[in-house]
Amino acid sequence: MDSLLDALQEGRLIELPENTKEDALRFLAHILEAIPSLPAGLDVVGAVMERERSAETALGGGWACPHARVPFEEDLICVVGWSPPGIDYGAPDGKPVHILTMYLVPQNQRNHFLREVSLLAKALRLYPGLDRLAAARELNEVRDHLLELIVTAREKVGPESRARMIQLQARVGGALEPLEDLSRLKIEPVTVIAGPGMKPVVLTQNAELASALEAAGGWVEKIESDGVVQNGGWRLLRRGTTVYANERTVYDCLAIASAGKKANSAR
């Protein structure tokens, strides 16, 4: 379960939009696309949605492992999404899914992926805290449960992985150091207020991002229709929408920018 551990170390545990299964899958896929080490223009969203149509990825116990296979060699990469209310995922046990571990599976990592998912399925049967994980209300609480889950799996791993599990046990409860990908991946919360006849109001602590969005046009419509828009070096993802009186709409968004990967203009 080293890819899951890497995701926790590198800060790829993110609260999901309170929307549909498709919204959650697209949201996580866009996070994967923004990782600097991946080729520009990679359509992770399309690959994930195609795979999801052909195979059921729910493991039961409030957990799902959507994934996309890609035709190049790279490390196995995981991003973790947490849904506090749970998502109607069509799981075999009928339970809502609270944790989505989405994997990008390069051609040289397919066996690695199968081993990791198999171990994860065993860990879910053994871990006594699944109910507490489903009831979690804070991201740090979820992170602690996921670390405990990985520790629970230590009896199921091979000898080559035991040293990593021992190191993990020393970290549980302490701060995890971010690795290189995290340092190159900026994630900014953004609130957008829009309505008929008004210029969108952008609320963010990042002045560069605010200026870029305020200078652009037509992107609010894309956020409404597609849930995502690319603007310069920033990818804006919609997490939630609240409609108020006089057709005023507030969009809760995340903006992602990664150094070292050239982004396209607004689309």
C-alpha positions in Angstrom: 0.0 0.0 0.0 2.9 2.3 -0.7 1.1 4.4 -3.3 -1.7 5.2 -0.7 1.0 6.2 1.8 2.7 8.4 -0.9 -0.6 10.1 -1.5 -0.9 10.9 2.3 2.7 12.1 2.4 2.4 14.3 -0.6 -0.9 16.0 0.5 -3.1 14.3 -2.1 -6.0 13.7 0.4 -8.8 16.1 -0.6 -12.4 16.7 0.4 -14.7 15.9 -2.5 -17.6 18.0 -3.8 -21.0 17.1 -2.3 -22.3 15.9 -5.6 -22.6 12.8 -7.8 -20.3 9.9 -8.4 -19.4 11.4 -11.8 -18.5 14.8 -10.3 -16.2 13.1 -7.7 -14.5 11.0 -10.4 -13.9 14.1 -12.6 -12.6 16.1 -9.7 -10.0 13.6 -8.7 -9.0 12.9 -12.2 -8.3 16.6 -12.7 -6.0 16.5 -9.6 -4.0 13.7 -11.2 -3.7 15.6 -14.5 -2.1 18.5 -12.7 0.8 16.5 -11.2 4.0 17.9 -12.8 5.7 14.6 -13.6 2.8 13.5 -15.9 2.8 14.4 -19.6 0.9 17.6 -20.6 -2.4 16.9 -22.3 -3.0 13.6 -20.7 -6.8 12.9 -20.6 -7.1 11.2 -17.2 -10.7 12.2 -17.0 -11.6 10.4 -20.2 -9.6 7.3 -19.2 -11.2 7.1 -15.7 -14.7 7.5 -17.0 -14.2 4.9 -19.7 -12.8 2.4 -17.2 -15.7 3.1 -14.8 -18.2 2.3 -17.5 -16.7 -1.1 -18.1 -15.9 -2.3 -14.5 -17.2 -1.9 -11.0 -14.6 -0.3 -8.7 -16.4 -0.2 -5.4 -14.7 -2.5 -2.8 -17.5 -2.3 -0.2 -17.2 -0.8 3.3 -17.6 2.7 2.0 -14.5 2.5 -0.2 -13.9 2.6 -4.0 -10.8 2.3 -6.2 -11.4 4.0 -9.6 -8.4 3.9 -11.9 -7.1 4.7 -15.3 -4.5 2.8 -17.3 -2.0 4.8 -19.4 0.4 3.6 -22.1 3.7 4.9 -20.7 6.1 4.0 -17.9 5.9 5.9 -14.7 5.3 5.3 -11.0 1.9 4.1 -9.7 0.2 7.3 -8.5 -2.8 7.6 -6.2 -5.0 10.5 -5.1 -7.5 10.1 -2.2 -10.9 11.8 -2.1 -13.1 12.0 1.0 -16.8 12.6 1.0 -18.2 13.4 4.4 -21.9 12.6 3.5 -21.0 9.7 1.3 -21.6 9.1 -2.4 -24.2 6.9 -4.0 -21.7 4.8 -5.9 -23.7 1.7 -6.6 -21.6 -0.4 -4.3 -22.4 -4.1 -4.0 -23.1 -3.8 -0.3 -25.3 -0.8 -0.9 -23.3 1.5 1.4 -22.4 5.1 0.4 -18.7 5.5 -0.5 -16.8 7.9 1.7 -13.2 7.2 0.4 -12.2 7.1 -3.2 -8.6 6.1 -3.9 -8.0 6.9 -7.6 -5.0 5.3 -9.2 -3.1 6.2 -12.4 -1.8 2.9 -13.6 1.2 3.0 -16.1 1.8 -0.1 -18.2 4.8 -1.1 -16.1 2.8 -0.9 -12.9 -0.2 -3.1 -13.6 0.9 -5.9 -11.3 1.9 -3.4 -8.6 -1.6 -1.9 -8.8 -3.3 -5.3 -8.5 -1.2 -6.2 -5.5 -2.0 -2.9 -3.8 -5.7 -3.2 -4.3 -5.7 -6.8 -3.2 -3.9 -5.8 0.0 -6.3 -2.9 0.5 -9.3 -5.2 0.2 -7.8 -7.5 2.9 -7.0 -4.5 5.2 -10.6 -3.2 4.9 -11.8 -6.6 6.3 -9.4 -6.4 9.2 -9.5 -2.7 10.1 -11.8 -2.2 13.1 -12.3 1.5 12.5 -14.3 1.6 9.3 -17.4 2.9 11.1 -15.4 5.7 12.8 -13.9 6.6 9.4 -17.4 6.9 7.9 -18.3 9.2 10.7 -15.2 11.4 10.5 -15.9 15.1 10.1 -12.4 16.6 9.7 -9.7 15.9 7.1 -7.0 15.3 9.7 -9.2 12.7 11.4 -9.6 10.9 8.0 -5.8 11.0 7.5 -5.2 9.5 10.9 -7.7 6.7 10.1 -6.0 6.0 6.8 -2.6 5.8 8.4 -4.0 3.3 11.0 -5.5 1.3 8.2 -2.1 1.0 6.5 -0.5 -0.1 9.8 -3.3 -2.7 10.2 -2.2 -4.1 6.8 1.3 -4.7 7.9 0.6 -8.4 8.7 -0.4 -8.9 5.1 2.6 -7.4 3.4 5.6 -9.2 2.2 9.1 -9.0 3.8 10.3 -6.3 1.4 7.5 -4.0 2.6 8.0 -4.5 6.3 10.7 -1.9 6.7 8.4 0.7 5.2 5.6 -0.3 7.6 7.9 0.1 10.6 8.9 3.6 9.4 5.2 4.4 9.0 4.4 3.4 12.6 6.9 5.9 13.8 5.2 8.6 11.8 1.6 8.0 12.8 0.4 10.9 14.9 3.2 13.1 13.7 3.7 15.4 10.7 4.5 13.9 7.4 7.1 15.7 5.3 5.8 16.7 1.8 7.7 15.3 -1.1 8.7 17.0 -4.3 5.4 16.8 -6.2 3.6 18.6 -3.3 6.1 21.4 -3.3 5.4 21.9 -7.1 1.7 21.7 -6.9 -0.2 24.8 -5.6 -3.8 24.4 -4.5 -5.7 27.5 -3.6 -9.3 27.7 -2.3 -11.4 30.1 -4.3 -14.9 31.5 -3.9 -16.7 33.0 -6.9 -19.9 35.1 -6.7 -21.7 35.5 -10.0 -25.1 36.6 -11.3 -26.9 38.2 -14.2 -25.5 41.5 -15.2 -22.7 41.5 -12.7 -19.0 41.1 -13.0 -17.9 37.9 -11.1 -16.4 38.6 -7.7 -13.3 36.4 -7.0 -12.4 35.8 -3.4 -8.9 34.3 -2.9 -5.8 35.1 -1.0 -3.7 34.6 -4.1 -3.5 38.0 -5.9 -2.0 36.5 -9.1 -4.9 34.1 -9.4 -7.5 36.8 -8.6 -6.1 39.1 -11.3 -6.0 36.3 -13.9 -9.6 35.3 -13.3 -10.9 38.9 -13.1 -9.2 39.7 -16.5 -10.6 36.7 -18.3 -14.1 36.3 -19.6 -16.6 33.5 -20.2 -15.1 31.2 -17.6 -18.0 31.3 -15.1 -20.2 29.7 -17.7 -17.6 26.9 -18.0 -17.5 26.4 -14.3 -21.3 26.1 -14.3 -21.6 23.7 -17.2 -18.4 21.6 -17.0 -17.2 22.1 -13.4 -13.7 22.9 -14.6 -11.9 25.7 -16.5 -8.3 26.2 -17.5 -7.0 29.8 -17.2 -3.4 30.5 -17.9 -1.4 28.3 -15.5 -4.4 27.7 -13.2 -7.0 24.9 -13.4 -10.2 25.9 -11.5 -12.4 23.0 -10.2 -15.9 23.5 -8.8 -16.5 21.8 -5.5 -20.0 23.0 -4.7 -22.7 25.5 -5.8 -25.1 27.6 -3.7 -27.9 29.6 -5.3 -29.2 32.7 -3.5 -31.9 35.3 -4.2 -31.8 37.4 -7.3 -30.1 34.6 -9.2 -26.8 35.2 -7.3 -24.7 32.0 -7.3 -21.7 31.2 -5.1 -19.2 28.7 -6.5 -16.9 26.9 -4.0 -13.8 26.0 -6.0 -10.2 24.8 -5.8 -7.5 26.3 -8.1 -4.5 24.1 -9.0 -1.3 25.3 -10.5 1.8 23.2 -11.1 5.3 24.4 -11.9 7.1 22.7 -14.7 3.9 21.8 -16.8 2.8 24.3 -19.4 -0.9 25.0 -19.2 -3.2 25.9 -22.1 -5.2 29.1 -22.2 -8.7 29.3 -20.9 -10.9 26.5 -22.3 
